Amino acid sequence: MNILTIPLRNMRRRPSKTMLLLLVFSLGVMSIVALYQVSLVVGHSLEKKLTAFGANMIISPATEKLSVSYGGFHMGDMLVDVENLPEEETVLAIRSIELKDRISAIAPKLVTMTKVNDIAVALVGVHWRDERGIKSYWAPRGEFPSASDQVLVGSQAAAKLGLAVEDRVSIIGQDFTVSGILHETGGDDDTVIFLNLHTLQALVGRSNATSFIEVAALCNGCPIEDIVAQIRGQLPNAEVKALQNVVNQRMASVRFVQKLAFSISLVILVTATSMVGLSMLSAVNERKKDIGILRSLGYGKPQIFIIFCIEAGFIGVLSGLAGYLGGFGASFKALEFLSLSDGVSPVFSVAHLLLACAAFGLITVVAAVYPAWKGAGVDPSTALVAL
């Protein structure tokens, strides 16, 4: 019999109480692990879905403004030496940054002005798949264009031009079919005509040209500034802007989910730890005779203190092991219930398993410090009177 076997024998002598304590603390650990895994997946999934509601970075050609005035009359600002961004080279450069796995969508655009039915209107060339990837809120009357001779018209532009779905319209000398009209978005999309990017490039004779490129990046896990800095390194002659208000709003939503999970986990952990402490305190009161016998055999206060701490540590390690495995399995069911089982899934980590065992073992030891100190302070003569 030694300082390590005594805690194990004490646990075996009271199997029902030990199993109940293991069950309670394991359920607490299981809940914490499941919440942690779910919060990671939900945070990533939520951020990925939020990228479908607009870009958070804009890449445009570097420009120089010249303020023009004469005779005290200000004639406004002029852009000097404005050049287009080469589409293929720019997209390739963005895709080559170190944090390229954080890029969700890249949507190049070419913008120009023309007259349709003698009315000035803006034309925007886009790649439909990329554009719809960052604008899932688009809802047209009719259909999205599926051919190069089809266009999508904003609600205000359609009203001004008198266009309806299936109408034919002449744009820069070429006839197009209006495949759909966007429902009002409340933004710039309402006032323009969208068409295939390569078609517009051919119409205006600007092959491979783009006016600017919108980028939707996943910012969770790395600052948006890092992504911007890497893109600037690849595109030194371009202007890269992060839409900080969009980034902050999305990150606030993701962090809210994670903070909520952390708060619930903290409540569960405090509750489970309190139960361990109360159980060990009860064990001290029940084992006064055992403590008296051990003290009479030469065990000092430090040894008695360590015995109770080791017993609590065993419970914590076993609960951490069972709770982590159970929580990892429960996280799949939770994600399936939340309809988030597609795409990203929880990842099992041996390092996290060992960390959970060590962390919860330490927590139970801390919870047992006061009961162990009280048990170590039991007077052996008083404890032996009951024998």
C-alpha positions as CSV (number, residue, x, y, z in Angstrom):
1,M,0.0,0.0,0.0
2,N,1.5,3.4,-1.0
3,I,0.5,6.9,-1.8
4,L,-0.6,5.9,-5.4
5,T,-2.6,2.7,-4.6
6,I,-4.5,4.2,-1.7
7,P,-6.6,6.6,-3.9
8,L,-7.4,3.8,-6.3
9,R,-8.5,1.5,-3.5
10,N,-10.7,4.3,-2.1
11,M,-12.3,4.7,-5.5
12,R,-12.9,0.9,-5.7
13,R,-14.4,0.8,-2.2
14,R,-17.1,3.2,-3.2
15,P,-17.9,2.2,-6.8
16,S,-21.4,3.7,-7.1
17,K,-20.3,7.1,-5.7
18,T,-17.1,7.1,-7.9
19,M,-19.1,6.2,-11.0
20,L,-21.6,8.8,-10.3
21,L,-18.9,11.5,-9.9
22,L,-17.2,10.3,-13.1
23,L,-20.4,10.4,-15.0
24,V,-21.3,13.9,-13.8
25,F,-17.9,15.3,-14.6
26,S,-17.6,13.4,-17.9
27,L,-20.9,14.9,-19.0
28,G,-19.6,18.3,-18.2
29,V,-16.4,17.7,-20.1
30,M,-18.4,16.2,-23.0
31,S,-20.6,19.3,-23.2
32,I,-17.6,21.6,-23.2
33,V,-15.8,19.7,-25.9
34,A,-19.0,19.4,-28.0
35,L,-19.6,23.1,-27.7
36,Y,-16.0,23.9,-28.6
37,Q,-16.1,21.7,-31.7
38,V,-19.5,23.0,-32.8
39,S,-18.4,26.7,-32.2
40,L,-15.4,26.2,-34.5
41,V,-17.4,24.7,-37.3
42,V,-20.3,27.1,-36.9
43,G,-18.0,30.1,-36.8
44,H,-16.3,28.9,-40.0
45,S,-19.6,28.1,-41.7
46,L,-21.2,31.3,-40.6
47,E,-18.3,33.4,-41.9
48,K,-18.3,31.5,-45.2
49,K,-22.0,32.1,-45.6
50,L,-21.5,35.8,-44.8
51,T,-19.1,36.2,-47.7
52,A,-22.0,35.5,-50.0
53,F,-23.4,38.9,-48.9
54,G,-20.6,41.0,-50.5
55,A,-16.9,41.4,-50.7
56,N,-14.6,42.7,-48.0
57,M,-11.7,43.9,-50.2
58,I,-11.5,45.9,-53.4
59,I,-8.5,45.9,-55.7
60,S,-8.3,48.8,-58.2
61,P,-5.6,50.4,-60.3
62,A,-3.3,52.9,-58.5
63,T,-4.5,56.4,-59.4
64,E,-3.2,59.9,-59.0
65,K,-5.7,62.8,-58.5
66,L,-5.1,66.3,-59.9
67,S,-7.1,69.2,-58.5
68,V,-7.9,71.5,-61.4
69,S,-8.7,75.2,-60.9
70,Y,-8.2,78.4,-62.8
71,G,-9.0,82.0,-62.0
72,G,-10.3,81.1,-58.6
73,F,-12.9,78.6,-60.1
74,H,-12.5,75.0,-59.0
75,M,-13.3,72.6,-61.8
76,G,-13.0,69.4,-59.7
77,D,-10.5,66.6,-59.4
78,M,-9.2,64.6,-62.4
79,L,-7.6,61.1,-62.4
80,V,-4.3,61.0,-64.1
81,D,-3.0,58.0,-66.1
82,V,-5.8,55.6,-65.2
83,E,-5.1,52.1,-66.4
84,N,-7.1,48.9,-66.2
85,L,-6.0,45.9,-64.2
86,P,-5.1,42.8,-66.3
87,E,-7.6,40.2,-65.4
88,E,-5.7,37.0,-65.7
89,E,-2.5,38.2,-64.1
90,T,-4.2,40.0,-61.2
91,V,-6.4,37.0,-60.4
92,L,-3.4,34.7,-60.6
93,A,-1.4,37.0,-58.2
94,I,-4.2,37.0,-55.7
95,R,-4.5,33.2,-55.8
96,S,-0.7,32.9,-55.2
97,I,-0.5,34.6,-51.8
98,E,0.4,32.6,-48.7
99,L,-3.1,32.9,-47.2
100,K,-4.8,31.9,-50.5
101,D,-6.9,29.3,-48.6
102,R,-8.6,32.2,-46.9
103,I,-9.9,33.6,-50.2
104,S,-13.5,32.7,-50.7
105,A,-14.3,34.4,-54.0
106,I,-12.7,36.7,-56.6
107,A,-15.0,38.8,-58.8
108,P,-13.4,40.9,-61.5
109,K,-15.4,43.7,-63.1
110,L,-15.2,46.0,-66.1
111,V,-17.2,49.2,-65.9
112,T,-18.0,51.5,-68.8
113,M,-20.6,54.0,-69.9
114,T,-22.8,54.0,-73.0
115,K,-26.1,55.1,-74.3
116,V,-29.1,52.8,-74.7
117,N,-32.1,54.3,-76.4
118,D,-30.4,57.7,-76.1
119,I,-30.2,57.3,-72.3
120,A,-26.9,57.2,-70.5
121,V,-26.4,54.0,-68.6
122,A,-23.5,52.1,-66.9
123,L,-22.4,48.7,-68.2
124,V,-20.8,46.2,-65.8
125,G,-19.1,43.1,-67.1
126,V,-18.9,40.2,-64.6
127,H,-18.3,36.5,-64.4
128,W,-21.7,35.2,-63.3
129,R,-20.5,32.4,-61.1
130,D,-18.1,34.6,-59.2
131,E,-20.5,37.5,-58.9
132,R,-23.3,35.3,-57.6
133,G,-20.8,33.8,-55.1
134,I,-20.6,37.2,-53.3
135,K,-24.1,38.4,-54.0
136,S,-26.5,35.6,-53.0
137,Y,-29.1,38.2,-52.2
138,W,-29.7,38.9,-55.9
139,A,-33.2,37.8,-56.9
140,P,-34.2,38.5,-60.5
141,R,-37.6,38.5,-62.2
142,G,-36.8,36.0,-65.0
143,E,-33.5,34.1,-65.0
144,F,-29.8,34.8,-64.6
145,P,-28.0,35.0,-68.0
146,S,-26.7,31.7,-69.3
147,A,-25.4,32.8,-72.7
148,S,-23.1,35.6,-73.8
149,D,-25.9,37.5,-75.6
150,Q,-28.0,37.8,-72.5
151,V,-28.0,40.6,-69.9
152,L,-29.3,41.3,-66.4
153,V,-30.8,44.7,-65.8
154,G,-31.1,46.6,-62.5
155,S,-34.6,47.6,-61.4
156,Q,-34.1,51.4,-61.8
157,A,-32.3,51.0,-65.1
158,A,-35.1,48.7,-66.5
159,A,-37.7,51.3,-65.5
160,K,-35.8,54.2,-67.1
161,L,-35.2,52.2,-70.3
162,G,-38.6,50.7,-70.4
163,L,-37.3,47.1,-70.5
164,A,-39.0,43.9,-69.5
165,V,-37.9,40.3,-69.4
166,E,-37.3,38.8,-72.9
167,D,-37.0,42.2,-74.5
168,R,-34.3,42.8,-77.0
169,V,-31.9,45.7,-76.5
170,S,-29.0,47.1,-78.6
171,I,-25.8,47.8,-76.6
172,I,-22.8,49.2,-78.5
173,G,-24.1,47.9,-81.8
174,Q,-24.9,44.4,-80.6
175,D,-28.3,43.0,-79.8
176,F,-28.9,41.3,-76.4
177,T,-31.8,39.6,-74.7
178,V,-32.9,40.7,-71.2
179,S,-33.0,37.4,-69.4
180,G,-33.9,38.9,-66.0
181,I,-34.5,42.1,-64.1
182,L,-33.1,42.4,-60.5
183,H,-35.5,43.1,-57.7
184,E,-34.6,46.3,-56.0
185,T,-31.4,46.0,-53.8
186,G,-31.2,49.5,-52.6
187,G,-27.6,49.8,-54.0
188,D,-25.7,50.6,-57.1
189,D,-26.8,47.3,-58.7
190,D,-30.2,48.9,-59.4
191,T,-28.9,51.4,-61.9
192,V,-26.7,49.4,-64.2
193,I,-26.8,46.6,-66.9
194,F,-24.8,43.5,-66.2
195,L,-23.4,41.3,-69.0
196,N,-20.7,38.7,-69.5
197,L,-17.2,40.2,-68.7
198,H,-15.5,38.7,-71.8
199,T,-18.4,40.0,-74.0
200,L,-18.1,43.5,-72.7
201,Q,-14.3,43.4,-73.1
202,A,-14.7,42.4,-76.8
203,L,-17.4,45.2,-77.3
204,V,-15.1,48.0,-76.0
205,G,-11.9,46.5,-77.4
206,R,-10.2,46.1,-74.0
207,S,-9.3,42.4,-73.9
208,N,-8.3,41.0,-70.5
209,A,-9.1,44.4,-68.9
210,T,-10.9,45.0,-65.5
211,S,-11.8,48.2,-63.8
212,F,-11.5,46.7,-60.3
213,I,-11.7,43.3,-58.5
214,E,-13.8,42.5,-55.5
215,V,-12.4,39.8,-53.1
216,A,-14.3,38.0,-50.4
217,A,-11.9,36.6,-47.8
218,L,-12.5,34.6,-44.6
219,C,-11.0,36.6,-41.8
220,N,-11.5,34.3,-38.9
221,G,-8.1,33.0,-37.6
222,C,-6.0,35.7,-39.3
223,P,-6.3,39.5,-39.5
224,I,-7.6,41.0,-42.7
225,E,-4.6,43.2,-42.7
226,D,-2.3,40.2,-43.3
227,I,-4.3,39.2,-46.4
228,V,-4.3,42.8,-47.6
229,A,-0.5,43.1,-47.0
230,Q,0.2,39.9,-49.0
231,I,-1.9,41.0,-51.9
232,R,-0.1,44.3,-51.9
233,G,3.1,42.5,-52.0
234,Q,2.0,40.6,-55.1
235,L,0.4,43.7,-56.7
236,P,2.6,46.6,-55.9
237,N,1.1,48.8,-58.6
238,A,-2.5,48.3,-57.5
239,E,-4.5,49.8,-54.7
240,V,-5.9,47.3,-52.2
241,K,-8.6,48.5,-49.8
242,A,-10.2,46.5,-47.0
243,L,-13.8,47.4,-46.2
244,Q,-13.3,47.5,-42.5
245,N,-16.9,48.1,-41.6
246,V,-17.9,44.9,-43.5
247,V,-15.0,43.0,-41.9
248,N,-15.9,44.1,-38.4
249,Q,-19.6,43.3,-38.8
250,R,-18.8,39.8,-40.0
251,M,-16.2,39.1,-37.3
252,A,-18.6,40.4,-34.6
253,S,-21.1,37.8,-35.7
254,V,-18.6,35.0,-35.7
255,R,-17.2,36.1,-32.3
256,F,-20.6,36.3,-30.8
257,V,-21.2,32.6,-31.5
258,Q,-17.8,31.7,-30.1
259,K,-18.3,33.9,-27.0
260,L,-21.7,32.4,-26.4
261,A,-20.2,28.9,-26.6
262,F,-17.4,29.9,-24.2
263,S,-19.8,31.4,-21.7
264,I,-22.0,28.3,-21.6
265,S,-18.9,26.1,-21.3
266,L,-17.7,28.2,-18.4
267,V,-21.0,27.7,-16.5
268,I,-20.9,24.0,-17.1
269,L,-17.2,23.8,-15.9
270,V,-17.9,25.7,-12.7
271,T,-20.9,23.6,-11.9
272,A,-19.0,20.3,-12.5
273,T,-16.0,21.5,-10.6
274,S,-18.2,22.5,-7.7
275,M,-19.7,19.0,-7.6
276,V,-16.2,17.5,-7.5
277,G,-15.3,19.8,-4.6
278,L,-18.4,18.9,-2.7
279,S,-17.9,15.2,-3.3
280,M,-14.4,15.3,-2.0
281,L,-15.5,17.3,1.0
282,S,-18.1,14.7,1.7
283,A,-15.4,12.0,1.3
284,V,-13.2,13.7,3.9
285,N,-16.1,13.6,6.5
286,E,-16.7,9.9,5.7
287,R,-13.1,8.9,5.9
288,K,-12.1,10.4,9.2
289,K,-11.4,6.9,10.6
290,D,-9.3,6.0,7.6
291,I,-7.4,9.3,8.0
292,G,-6.8,8.4,11.6
293,I,-5.4,5.0,10.8
294,L,-3.1,6.4,8.1
295,R,-1.8,9.1,10.5
296,S,-1.2,6.4,13.1
297,L,0.8,4.5,10.5
298,G,3.1,7.4,10.0
299,Y,1.5,9.3,7.2
300,G,1.9,13.0,7.7
301,K,-0.3,15.9,6.7
302,P,1.4,16.4,3.3
303,Q,0.9,12.7,2.4
304,I,-2.8,12.8,3.4
305,F,-3.2,16.0,1.3
306,I,-1.6,14.4,-1.7
307,I,-3.7,11.3,-1.5
308,F,-6.9,13.3,-1.8
309,C,-5.5,15.4,-4.6
310,I,-4.4,12.3,-6.5
311,E,-7.8,10.7,-6.2
312,A,-9.4,13.9,-7.6
313,G,-6.8,14.0,-10.3
314,F,-7.6,10.4,-11.4
315,I,-11.3,11.4,-11.7
316,G,-10.4,14.4,-13.8
317,V,-8.1,12.5,-16.2
318,L,-10.6,9.7,-16.7
319,S,-13.4,12.3,-17.2
320,G,-11.3,14.2,-19.6
321,L,-10.6,11.1,-21.6
322,A,-14.3,9.9,-21.7
323,G,-15.6,13.5,-22.1
324,Y,-13.4,14.3,-25.0
325,L,-14.3,11.2,-26.9
326,G,-18.0,11.6,-26.1
327,G,-18.0,15.3,-26.9
328,F,-16.2,14.7,-30.2
329,G,-18.9,12.1,-31.2
330,A,-21.7,14.3,-29.9
331,S,-20.5,17.3,-32.0
332,F,-21.4,15.4,-35.2
333,K,-24.9,14.9,-34.0
334,A,-25.2,18.5,-32.9
335,L,-24.0,19.7,-36.4
336,E,-26.4,17.3,-38.1
337,F,-29.3,18.7,-36.0
338,L,-28.2,22.3,-36.9
339,S,-28.0,21.3,-40.6
340,L,-24.3,22.2,-40.7
341,S,-22.9,18.7,-41.3
342,D,-22.0,19.5,-44.9
343,G,-18.5,21.0,-45.6
344,V,-16.4,21.5,-42.6
345,S,-16.5,18.8,-39.8
346,P,-14.8,18.5,-36.4
347,V,-11.2,17.3,-36.5
348,F,-10.0,14.7,-34.0
349,S,-6.7,15.7,-32.4
350,V,-4.6,13.5,-30.1
351,A,-2.9,16.6,-28.8
352,H,-6.3,18.1,-27.8
353,L,-7.2,14.8,-26.2
354,L,-4.1,14.8,-24.0
355,L,-4.6,18.5,-23.3
356,A,-8.2,17.8,-22.1
357,C,-7.0,15.0,-19.8
358,A,-4.3,17.2,-18.3
359,A,-6.4,20.3,-18.0
360,F,-9.4,18.6,-16.4
361,G,-7.2,16.6,-14.2
362,L,-5.6,19.8,-13.0
363,I,-9.0,21.4,-12.5
364,T,-10.3,18.6,-10.3
365,V,-7.1,18.8,-8.3
366,V,-7.7,22.5,-7.7
367,A,-11.3,21.7,-6.8
368,A,-10.0,19.2,-4.2
369,V,-7.5,21.5,-2.6
370,Y,-9.7,22.7,0.2
371,P,-11.2,19.3,1.0
372,A,-7.7,17.8,0.9
373,W,-6.4,20.5,3.2
374,K,-9.3,19.9,5.6
375,G,-8.7,16.2,5.5
376,A,-5.0,16.6,6.2
377,G,-5.8,18.7,9.2
378,V,-7.9,16.1,10.9
379,D,-6.5,15.2,14.4
380,P,-5.6,11.5,14.4
381,S,-6.6,11.1,18.1
382,T,-10.1,12.5,17.3
383,A,-10.4,10.3,14.3
384,L,-9.4,7.2,16.2
385,V,-11.9,7.8,19.1
386,A,-14.7,6.5,16.8
387,L,-12.9,3.1,16.3
